[in-house]
Amino acid sequence: MATRPWTVEGPVDLEFDDVTRERNRSELTDPHLKRRFRRKHPLRRGADYDEMVRALDFVWDCPADGSVNVTGFCCATCGRSRAEFL
């Protein structure tokens, strides 16, 4: 998968509360991210950082433009929510 630019914030996605948004943002730099990922996905040993944060649902990729956005925020590029693509 090609690496895309990350967005740390975009418009607030009203499907999520402030606590969830802040938790997802802070988990991106958690020093125990790998341990948490391995507990939830024990068979995916070779996953890199990008795969881990997606599998743990801390970020989502906008299908319209490929932007990587923190879960709880709308796409910083197109402004649409994740739910609009589901």
C-alpha positions as protocol buffer text, in pm:
chain_id: "A"
residue {
  index: 1
  type: MET
  ca { x: 0 y: 0 z: 0 }
}
residue {
  index: 2
  type: ALA
  ca { x: 137 y: 342 z: -91 }
}
residue {
  index: 3
  type: THR
  ca { x: 178 y: 579 z: 201 }
}
residue {
  index: 4
  type: ARG
  ca { x: -60 y: 875 z: 187 }
}
residue {
  index: 5
  type: PRO
  ca { x: -33 y: 1203 z: 378 }
}
residue {
  index: 6
  type: TRP
  ca { x: -198 y: 1190 z: 719 }
}
residue {
  index: 7
  type: THR
  ca { x: -447 y: 1439 z: 855 }
}
residue {
  index: 8
  type: VAL
  ca { x: -459 y: 1489 z: 1228 }
}
residue {
  index: 9
  type: GLU
  ca { x: -784 y: 1682 z: 1226 }
}
residue {
  index: 10
  type: GLY
  ca { x: -1069 y: 1760 z: 997 }
}
residue {
  index: 11
  type: PRO
  ca { x: -1425 y: 1864 z: 1063 }
}
residue {
  index: 12
  type: VAL
  ca { x: -1576 y: 1688 z: 1364 }
}
residue {
  index: 13
  type: ASP
  ca { x: -1774 y: 1374 z: 1274 }
}
residue {
  index: 14
  type: LEU
  ca { x: -2093 y: 1396 z: 1482 }
}
residue {
  index: 15
  type: GLU
  ca { x: -2124 y: 1016 z: 1480 }
}
residue {
  index: 16
  type: PHE
  ca { x: -1850 y: 1016 z: 1748 }
}
residue {
  index: 17
  type: ASP
  ca { x: -1815 y: 1193 z: 2083 }
}
residue {
  index: 18
  type: ASP
  ca { x: -1522 y: 1406 z: 2202 }
}
residue {
  index: 19
  type: VAL
  ca { x: -1386 y: 1127 z: 2423 }
}
residue {
  index: 20
  type: THR
  ca { x: -1365 y: 885 z: 2130 }
}
residue {
  index: 21
  type: ARG
  ca { x: -1200 y: 1143 z: 1906 }
}
residue {
  index: 22
  type: GLU
  ca { x: -935 y: 1226 z: 2165 }
}
residue {
  index: 23
  type: ARG
  ca { x: -873 y: 859 z: 2248 }
}
residue {
  index: 24
  type: ASN
  ca { x: -820 y: 772 z: 1881 }
}
residue {
  index: 25
  type: ARG
  ca { x: -585 y: 1065 z: 1831 }
}
residue {
  index: 26
  type: SER
  ca { x: -379 y: 983 z: 2141 }
}
residue {
  index: 27
  type: GLU
  ca { x: -360 y: 610 z: 2060 }
}
residue {
  index: 28
  type: LEU
  ca { x: -166 y: 693 z: 1743 }
}
residue {
  index: 29
  type: THR
  ca { x: 139 y: 770 z: 1958 }
}
residue {
  index: 30
  type: ASP
  ca { x: 85 y: 511 z: 2232 }
}
residue {
  index: 31
  type: PRO
  ca { x: 416 y: 341 z: 2309 }
}
residue {
  index: 32
  type: HIS
  ca { x: 222 y: 18 z: 2372 }
}
residue {
  index: 33
  type: LEU
  ca { x: 45 y: 19 z: 2035 }
}
residue {
  index: 34
  type: LYS
  ca { x: 218 y: -297 z: 1916 }
}
residue {
  index: 35
  type: ARG
  ca { x: 127 y: -487 z: 2232 }
}
residue {
  index: 36
  type: ARG
  ca { x: -238 y: -381 z: 2204 }
}
residue {
  index: 37
  type: PHE
  ca { x: -246 y: -481 z: 1838 }
}
residue {
  index: 38
  type: ARG
  ca { x: -97 y: -823 z: 1907 }
}
residue {
  index: 39
  type: ARG
  ca { x: -353 y: -893 z: 2181 }
}
residue {
  index: 40
  type: LYS
  ca { x: -636 y: -819 z: 1940 }
}
residue {
  index: 41
  type: HIS
  ca { x: -476 y: -970 z: 1627 }
}
residue {
  index: 42
  type: PRO
  ca { x: -233 y: -1241 z: 1746 }
}
residue {
  index: 43
  type: LEU
  ca { x: -186 y: -1399 z: 1403 }
}
residue {
  index: 44
  type: ARG
  ca { x: -88 y: -1078 z: 1222 }
}
residue {
  index: 45
  type: ARG
  ca { x: 275 y: -1070 z: 1338 }
}
residue {
  index: 46
  type: GLY
  ca { x: 426 y: -884 z: 1042 }
}
residue {
  index: 47
  type: ALA
  ca { x: 195 y: -581 z: 1048 }
}
residue {
  index: 48
  type: ASP
  ca { x: 354 y: -239 z: 1023 }
}
residue {
  index: 49
  type: TYR
  ca { x: 237 y: 78 z: 1196 }
}
residue {
  index: 50
  type: ASP
  ca { x: -6 y: 179 z: 919 }
}
residue {
  index: 51
  type: GLU
  ca { x: -170 y: -164 z: 922 }
}
residue {
  index: 52
  type: MET
  ca { x: -196 y: -166 z: 1301 }
}
residue {
  index: 53
  type: VAL
  ca { x: -369 y: 171 z: 1338 }
}
residue {
  index: 54
  type: ARG
  ca { x: -620 y: 79 z: 1067 }
}
residue {
  index: 55
  type: ALA
  ca { x: -692 y: -264 z: 1216 }
}
residue {
  index: 56
  type: LEU
  ca { x: -745 y: -103 z: 1558 }
}
residue {
  index: 57
  type: ASP
  ca { x: -982 y: 149 z: 1391 }
}
residue {
  index: 58
  type: PHE
  ca { x: -790 y: 457 z: 1502 }
}
residue {
  index: 59
  type: VAL
  ca { x: -783 y: 592 z: 1145 }
}
residue {
  index: 60
  type: TRP
  ca { x: -980 y: 550 z: 824 }
}
residue {
  index: 61
  type: ASP
  ca { x: -894 y: 602 z: 459 }
}
residue {
  index: 62
  type: CYS
  ca { x: -1126 y: 828 z: 261 }
}
residue {
  index: 63
  type: PRO
  ca { x: -1244 y: 636 z: -48 }
}
residue {
  index: 64
  type: ALA
  ca { x: -1292 y: 961 z: -241 }
}
residue {
  index: 65
  type: ASP
  ca { x: -939 y: 1098 z: -213 }
}
residue {
  index: 66
  type: GLY
  ca { x: -727 y: 849 z: -15 }
}
residue {
  index: 67
  type: SER
  ca { x: -667 y: 1083 z: 280 }
}
residue {
  index: 68
  type: VAL
  ca { x: -591 y: 910 z: 608 }
}
residue {
  index: 69
  type: ASN
  ca { x: -809 y: 1057 z: 884 }
}
residue {
  index: 70
  type: VAL
  ca { x: -839 y: 1001 z: 1258 }
}
residue {
  index: 71
  type: THR
  ca { x: -1159 y: 809 z: 1335 }
}
residue {
  index: 72
  type: GLY
  ca { x: -1403 y: 1060 z: 1480 }
}
residue {
  index: 73
  type: PHE
  ca { x: -1320 y: 1329 z: 1229 }
}
residue {
  index: 74
  type: CYS
  ca { x: -1453 y: 1380 z: 879 }
}
residue {
  index: 75
  type: CYS
  ca { x: -1211 y: 1375 z: 591 }
}
residue {
  index: 76
  type: ALA
  ca { x: -988 y: 1680 z: 609 }
}
residue {
  index: 77
  type: THR
  ca { x: -975 y: 1695 z: 230 }
}
residue {
  index: 78
  type: CYS
  ca { x: -1332 y: 1641 z: 110 }
}
residue {
  index: 79
  type: GLY
  ca { x: -1516 y: 1705 z: 440 }
}
residue {
  index: 80
  type: ARG
  ca { x: -1734 y: 1395 z: 425 }
}
residue {
  index: 81
  type: SER
  ca { x: -1784 y: 1158 z: 718 }
}
residue {
  index: 82
  type: ARG
  ca { x: -1681 y: 795 z: 719 }
}
residue {
  index: 83
  type: ALA
  ca { x: -2046 y: 695 z: 747 }
}
residue {
  index: 84
  type: GLU
  ca { x: -2120 y: 862 z: 413 }
}
residue {
  index: 85
  type: PHE
  ca { x: -1907 y: 595 z: 245 }
}
residue {
  index: 86
  type: LEU
  ca { x: -2048 y: 294 z: 428 }
}
